[in-house]
């Protein structure tokens, strides 16, 4: 779920758009489950995903990018400037 890279981490994420409220909802099939209030239109859900993860991990939004899966519910999100241990301590197991 969390893979260390030379400049930070990559996190496997599964999103649920159009949820009642946004937030981390545990894990599912080896990926972090994130519920998003935003619909998957015009990048709104991706923008909200970046905001939610930045807030939970305590990093600026500019340090969180979608590495792959921008149009899919399964995504890989890159976070620079943190360690795998830091990410694991802030996210549910």
C-alpha positions in Angstrom: 0.0 0.0 0.0 2.8 2.4 0.9 6.0 2.2 -1.2 9.1 4.2 -0.3 10.8 6.2 -3.2 14.0 8.3 -3.1 12.0 11.5 -2.7 9.0 10.3 -0.7 6.3 7.6 -1.0 3.8 6.2 -3.4 0.4 5.2 -1.9 -2.1 2.9 -3.6 -5.5 4.5 -3.2 -9.1 3.4 -4.0 -11.6 6.3 -4.2 -15.3 6.4 -3.6 -16.7 9.5 -5.3 -20.0 11.2 -4.3 -19.8 9.9 -0.7 -21.7 11.7 2.0 -18.5 13.2 3.4 -14.8 13.1 2.6 -12.2 11.3 4.5 -10.1 8.2 5.0 -12.3 5.1 5.4 -9.7 2.4 6.1 -8.3 -0.1 3.6 -9.7 -2.3 0.9 -7.8 -4.9 -1.2 -4.4 -3.6 -0.2 -5.2 0.0 -1.0 -6.1 3.0 1.1 -9.9 3.7 0.8 -10.8 7.4 0.5 -14.3 8.6 0.4 -14.8 11.9 -1.6 -17.8 14.1 -1.6 -16.9 15.5 -5.0 -18.2 13.8 -8.2 -15.6 12.4 -10.7 -16.1 15.3 -13.2 -13.6 17.9 -14.4 -11.0 16.7 -12.0 -13.0 17.6 -8.9 -12.6 14.3 -7.2 -8.8 14.3 -7.9 -8.5 17.8 -6.5 -10.4 16.8 -3.3 -8.3 13.6 -3.0 -5.1 15.7 -3.0 -6.6 18.0 -0.4 -7.7 15.1 1.9 -4.4 13.3 1.7 -2.3 16.5 2.2 -4.4 17.3 5.3 -4.1 13.8 6.8 -0.3 13.5 6.1 0.4 17.1 7.2 2.1 18.1 3.9 1.4 21.0 1.5 -1.0 20.2 -1.4 1.8 20.8 -3.9 3.7 17.8 -2.5 0.8 15.4 -3.4 0.3 14.4 -7.0 -1.6 11.6 -8.8 1.1 9.4 -10.4 -1.3 7.1 -12.2 -5.0 6.4 -12.5 -6.3 9.9 -12.9 -9.5 8.7 -14.5 -9.9 5.5 -12.5 -11.0 4.6 -9.0 -7.7 2.8 -8.4 -4.9 5.4 -8.2 -1.3 5.7 -7.2 -0.5 8.9 -5.4 3.0 10.3 -5.0 3.8 12.3 -1.8 7.2 13.9 -1.7 9.1 15.0 1.4 7.9 12.3 3.8 9.0 8.8 4.8 7.1 5.5 4.6 7.1 5.4 8.4 5.6 8.9 8.6 2.9 8.0 6.1 2.1 4.7 7.9 1.8 6.5 11.3 -0.8 8.9 9.8 -2.8 6.4 7.8 -5.0 3.5 9.0 -3.5 0.0 8.5 
